[in-house]
Amino acid sequence: MTYPGVAIITQEVTRLGRSSVEMAVTIEKKNEPGVVYATGRTVIVWYDYDAGKSAPWPETVRAAIT
C-alpha cells in the first residue's frame, strides 16, 4: 500500500464466547477492490480485575456485540 491512500479497515465478529469475542480484521485500499493488504485476528476478553480472572459478558454488552 502506498501513500497517499485511503485504507478501508473491516472488522467482523467471527466468534462470541462466554467471556471472549474473536474478530477478523482486513485492510484494503480504497479504489483497489479485492486487493487485500493485510489480515489479522484479535481476541478480546471480559476481565474481572477484583477476581483476577475472565468473567462472562454482561448481557448489555453481549447484546451490543450481537
GUTOR-644752 format. One record per atom (N, C-alpha, C): residue number from 1; residue in one letter; atom name; x negated, z negated, y. Coordinates in nm, 2 decimals, m for minus. Layout:
REM residues N
<site NUM, "A", "CA", <X, Z, Y>>
...
END
This chain:
REM residues 66
<site 1, "M", "N", <m0.08, 0.00, m0.12>>
<site 1, "M", "CA", <0.00, 0.00, 0.00>>
<site 1, "M", "C", <m0.09, 0.00, 0.12>>
<site 2, "T", "N", <m0.06, 0.08, 0.22>>
<site 2, "T", "CA", <m0.14, 0.10, 0.33>>
<site 2, "T", "C", <m0.07, 0.05, 0.46>>
<site 3, "Y", "N", <m0.15, 0.01, 0.56>>
<site 3, "Y", "CA", <m0.10, m0.03, 0.69>>
<site 3, "Y", "C", <m0.10, 0.09, 0.78>>
<site 4, "P", "N", <0.00, 0.11, 0.86>>
<site 4, "P", "CA", <0.12, 0.03, 0.88>>
<site 4, "P", "C", <0.22, 0.07, 0.77>>
<site 5, "G", "N", <0.31, m0.03, 0.74>>
<site 5, "G", "CA", <0.41, 0.00, 0.65>>
<site 5, "G", "C", <0.51, m0.12, 0.64>>
<site 6, "V", "N", <0.62, m0.09, 0.59>>
<site 6, "V", "CA", <0.72, m0.20, 0.57>>
<site 6, "V", "C", <0.74, m0.23, 0.43>>
<site 7, "A", "N", <0.71, m0.35, 0.39>>
<site 7, "A", "CA", <0.73, m0.40, 0.25>>
<site 7, "A", "C", <0.87, m0.44, 0.22>>
<site 8, "I", "N", <0.92, m0.39, 0.11>>
<site 8, "I", "CA", <1.05, m0.43, 0.06>>
<site 8, "I", "C", <1.03, m0.53, m0.06>>
<site 9, "I", "N", <1.07, m0.65, m0.04>>
<site 9, "I", "CA", <1.04, m0.75, m0.14>>
<site 9, "I", "C", <1.18, m0.79, m0.20>>
<site 10, "T", "N", <1.19, m0.77, m0.33>>
<site 10, "T", "CA", <1.31, m0.80, m0.41>>
<site 10, "T", "C", <1.28, m0.92, m0.50>>
<site 11, "Q", "N", <1.37, m1.02, m0.49>>
<site 11, "Q", "CA", <1.36, m1.14, m0.58>>
<site 11, "Q", "C", <1.49, m1.16, m0.64>>
<site 12, "E", "N", <1.49, m1.17, m0.78>>
<site 12, "E", "CA", <1.61, m1.19, m0.85>>
<site 12, "E", "C", <1.60, m1.30, m0.95>>
<site 13, "V", "N", <1.70, m1.38, m0.97>>
<site 13, "V", "CA", <1.71, m1.49, m1.07>>
<site 13, "V", "C", <1.71, m1.42, m1.21>>
<site 14, "T", "N", <1.62, m1.45, m1.30>>
<site 14, "T", "CA", <1.62, m1.40, m1.43>>
<site 14, "T", "C", <1.67, m1.50, m1.54>>
<site 15, "R", "N", <1.65, m1.63, m1.50>>
<site 15, "R", "CA", <1.70, m1.73, m1.59>>
<site 15, "R", "C", <1.72, m1.86, m1.51>>
<site 16, "L", "N", <1.84, m1.92, m1.54>>
<site 16, "L", "CA", <1.87, m2.05, m1.48>>
<site 16, "L", "C", <1.88, m2.16, m1.59>>
<site 17, "G", "N", <1.79, m2.25, m1.59>>
<site 17, "G", "CA", <1.78, m2.35, m1.69>>
<site 17, "G", "C", <1.85, m2.48, m1.64>>
<site 18, "R", "N", <1.84, m2.59, m1.71>>
<site 18, "R", "CA", <1.89, m2.72, m1.68>>
<site 18, "R", "C", <1.83, m2.77, m1.55>>
<site 19, "S", "N", <1.69, m2.76, m1.54>>
<site 19, "S", "CA", <1.62, m2.81, m1.43>>
<site 19, "S", "C", <1.53, m2.71, m1.37>>
<site 20, "S", "N", <1.53, m2.59, m1.41>>
<site 20, "S", "CA", <1.44, m2.49, m1.36>>
<site 20, "S", "C", <1.51, m2.36, m1.34>>
<site 21, "V", "N", <1.46, m2.27, m1.25>>
<site 21, "V", "CA", <1.51, m2.14, m1.23>>
<site 21, "V", "C", <1.39, m2.05, m1.23>>
<site 22, "E", "N", <1.40, m1.93, m1.30>>
<site 22, "E", "CA", <1.29, m1.83, m1.31>>
<site 22, "E", "C", <1.33, m1.71, m1.23>>
<site 23, "M", "N", <1.24, m1.66, m1.15>>
<site 23, "M", "CA", <1.27, m1.54, m1.07>>
<site 23, "M", "C", <1.16, m1.43, m1.09>>
<site 24, "A", "N", <1.21, m1.31, m1.08>>
<site 24, "A", "CA", <1.12, m1.19, m1.08>>
<site 24, "A", "C", <1.11, m1.14, m0.94>>
<site 25, "V", "N", <0.99, m1.10, m0.90>>
<site 25, "V", "CA", <0.96, m1.05, m0.77>>
<site 25, "V", "C", <0.90, m0.91, m0.78>>
<site 26, "T", "N", <0.95, m0.82, m0.69>>
<site 26, "T", "CA", <0.89, m0.68, m0.69>>
<site 26, "T", "C", <0.86, m0.65, m0.54>>
<site 27, "I", "N", <0.75, m0.59, m0.52>>
<site 27, "I", "CA", <0.71, m0.54, m0.39>>
<site 27, "I", "C", <0.70, m0.39, m0.39>>
<site 28, "E", "N", <0.78, m0.32, m0.30>>
<site 28, "E", "CA", <0.77, m0.18, m0.28>>
<site 28, "E", "C", <0.75, m0.15, m0.14>>
<site 29, "K", "N", <0.72, m0.02, m0.11>>
<site 29, "K", "CA", <0.70, 0.02, 0.03>>
<site 29, "K", "C", <0.82, 0.10, 0.07>>
<site 30, "K", "N", <0.88, 0.07, 0.19>>
<site 30, "K", "CA", <0.99, 0.14, 0.24>>
<site 30, "K", "C", <0.95, 0.29, 0.25>>
<site 31, "N", "N", <1.04, 0.38, 0.22>>
<site 31, "N", "CA", <1.02, 0.52, 0.23>>
<site 31, "N", "C", <0.94, 0.58, 0.11>>
<site 32, "E", "N", <0.91, 0.49, 0.01>>
<site 32, "E", "CA", <0.85, 0.54, m0.11>>
<site 32, "E", "C", <0.93, 0.48, m0.23>>
<site 33, "P", "N", <1.05, 0.53, m0.25>>
<site 33, "P", "CA", <1.14, 0.48, m0.35>>
<site 33, "P", "C", <1.08, 0.49, m0.49>>
<site 34, "G", "N", <1.09, 0.39, m0.57>>
<site 34, "G", "CA", <1.04, 0.39, m0.71>>
<site 34, "G", "C", <0.90, 0.36, m0.72>>
<site 35, "V", "N", <0.82, 0.35, m0.62>>
<site 35, "V", "CA", <0.68, 0.31, m0.63>>
<site 35, "V", "C", <0.66, 0.16, m0.61>>
<site 36, "V", "N", <0.62, 0.10, m0.72>>
<site 36, "V", "CA", <0.61, m0.05, m0.72>>
<site 36, "V", "C", <0.46, m0.08, m0.70>>
<site 37, "Y", "N", <0.44, m0.17, m0.60>>
<site 37, "Y", "CA", <0.30, m0.20, m0.56>>
<site 37, "Y", "C", <0.26, m0.34, m0.63>>
<site 38, "A", "N", <0.36, m0.42, m0.66>>
<site 38, "A", "CA", <0.33, m0.55, m0.72>>
<site 38, "A", "C", <0.45, m0.61, m0.78>>
<site 39, "T", "N", <0.43, m0.68, m0.89>>
<site 39, "T", "CA", <0.54, m0.76, m0.95>>
<site 39, "T", "C", <0.49, m0.90, m0.98>>
<site 40, "G", "N", <0.58, m0.99, m0.99>>
<site 40, "G", "CA", <0.54, m1.13, m1.02>>
<site 40, "G", "C", <0.66, m1.20, m1.08>>
<site 41, "R", "N", <0.63, m1.33, m1.11>>
<site 41, "R", "CA", <0.73, m1.42, m1.17>>
<site 41, "R", "C", <0.70, m1.56, m1.11>>
<site 42, "T", "N", <0.81, m1.63, m1.08>>
<site 42, "T", "CA", <0.79, m1.76, m1.03>>
<site 42, "T", "C", <0.89, m1.85, m1.10>>
<site 43, "V", "N", <0.86, m1.98, m1.11>>
<site 43, "V", "CA", <0.95, m2.08, m1.17>>
<site 43, "V", "C", <0.95, m2.19, m1.08>>
<site 44, "I", "N", <1.07, m2.23, m1.04>>
<site 44, "I", "CA", <1.10, m2.35, m0.95>>
<site 44, "I", "C", <1.16, m2.46, m1.03>>
<site 45, "V", "N", <1.11, m2.58, m1.02>>
<site 45, "V", "CA", <1.17, m2.69, m1.10>>
<site 45, "V", "C", <1.22, m2.80, m1.00>>
<site 46, "W", "N", <1.35, m2.84, m1.03>>
<site 46, "W", "CA", <1.40, m2.95, m0.95>>
<site 46, "W", "C", <1.34, m3.08, m1.00>>
<site 47, "Y", "N", <1.28, m3.16, m0.91>>
<site 47, "Y", "CA", <1.20, m3.27, m0.95>>
<site 47, "Y", "C", <1.25, m3.40, m0.88>>
<site 48, "D", "N", <1.25, m3.50, m0.96>>
<site 48, "D", "CA", <1.29, m3.64, m0.92>>
<site 48, "D", "C", <1.16, m3.72, m0.90>>
<site 49, "Y", "N", <1.12, m3.73, m0.77>>
<site 49, "Y", "CA", <0.99, m3.80, m0.74>>
<site 49, "Y", "C", <1.00, m3.95, m0.78>>
<site 50, "D", "N", <1.11, m4.01, m0.76>>
<site 50, "D", "CA", <1.13, m4.15, m0.80>>
<site 50, "D", "C", <1.10, m4.17, m0.94>>
<site 51, "A", "N", <1.16, m4.09, m1.03>>
<site 51, "A", "CA", <1.15, m4.10, m1.17>>
<site 51, "A", "C", <1.02, m4.04, m1.22>>
<site 52, "G", "N", <0.96, m3.95, m1.14>>
<site 52, "G", "CA", <0.83, m3.88, m1.18>>
<site 52, "G", "C", <0.85, m3.78, m1.29>>
<site 53, "K", "N", <0.97, m3.71, m1.29>>
<site 53, "K", "CA", <0.99, m3.61, m1.39>>
<site 53, "K", "C", <1.10, m3.51, m1.34>>
<site 54, "S", "N", <1.11, m3.40, m1.41>>
<site 54, "S", "CA", <1.21, m3.30, m1.37>>
<site 54, "S", "C", <1.35, m3.36, m1.39>>
<site 55, "A", "N", <1.45, m3.30, m1.32>>
<site 55, "A", "CA", <1.59, m3.35, m1.32>>
<site 55, "A", "C", <1.68, m3.23, m1.32>>
<site 56, "P", "N", <1.80, m3.25, m1.37>>
<site 56, "P", "CA", <1.90, m3.14, m1.37>>
<site 56, "P", "C", <1.93, m3.10, m1.23>>
<site 57, "W", "N", <1.96, m2.97, m1.21>>
<site 57, "W", "CA", <2.00, m2.92, m1.08>>
<site 57, "W", "C", <2.13, m2.99, m1.03>>
<site 58, "P", "N", <2.14, m3.04, m0.91>>
<site 58, "P", "CA", <2.27, m3.08, m0.86>>
<site 58, "P", "C", <2.37, m2.97, m0.86>>
<site 59, "E", "N", <2.50, m3.00, m0.89>>
<site 59, "E", "CA", <2.60, m2.89, m0.91>>
<site 59, "E", "C", <2.61, m2.81, m0.78>>
<site 60, "T", "N", <2.59, m2.86, m0.66>>
<site 60, "T", "CA", <2.60, m2.78, m0.54>>
<site 60, "T", "C", <2.49, m2.68, m0.53>>
<site 61, "V", "N", <2.37, m2.72, m0.57>>
<site 61, "V", "CA", <2.25, m2.63, m0.57>>
<site 61, "V", "C", <2.27, m2.52, m0.68>>
<site 62, "R", "N", <2.31, m2.56, m0.80>>
<site 62, "R", "CA", <2.33, m2.47, m0.91>>
<site 62, "R", "C", <2.44, m2.37, m0.88>>
<site 63, "A", "N", <2.54, m2.41, m0.81>>
<site 63, "A", "CA", <2.65, m2.31, m0.77>>
<site 63, "A", "C", <2.59, m2.21, m0.67>>
<site 64, "A", "N", <2.51, m2.26, m0.58>>
<site 64, "A", "CA", <2.45, m2.17, m0.48>>
<site 64, "A", "C", <2.36, m2.06, m0.54>>
<site 65, "I", "N", <2.29, m2.10, m0.65>>
<site 65, "I", "CA", <2.20, m2.01, m0.72>>
<site 65, "I", "C", <2.27, m1.91, m0.80>>
<site 66, "T", "N", <2.38, m1.95, m0.86>>
<site 66, "T", "CA", <2.46, m1.85, m0.94>>
<site 66, "T", "C", <2.55, m1.77, m0.85>>
END
